């Protein structure tokens, strides 16, 4: 399993694309990428935290995205508004997850 920080970073990218191009996701609401990200976030949320827990916003974004996909997928959807509000929190949690991994011995952390 890949590091949580990488999963959250990928979820950030997916979320940004969903917010800026919601119509693009009409054709593939059950996108494999989202399914993998959702599974990884939920799995990480069930594991004991090795530092500050960093999965709350990811779990919330996954739930809101699933609700958006299950509905009319309207670009003015309240679910997209909720996702947009959660995105800054997700960015902070992804950063915290990277710090946790660095402190835990470098898993997922690579020096450039």
Protein Blocks (a to p, Z undefined) as FASTA:
>chain_A
ZZfklmmmmmmmmmmmmmmmmmlmmmmmmgfklmmmmmmmmmmmmpccfbdcfklmmmmm
mmmmmmmmmmnopakbfklmmmmmmmmmmmmmmmmmmmmmmmnnopoiacZZ
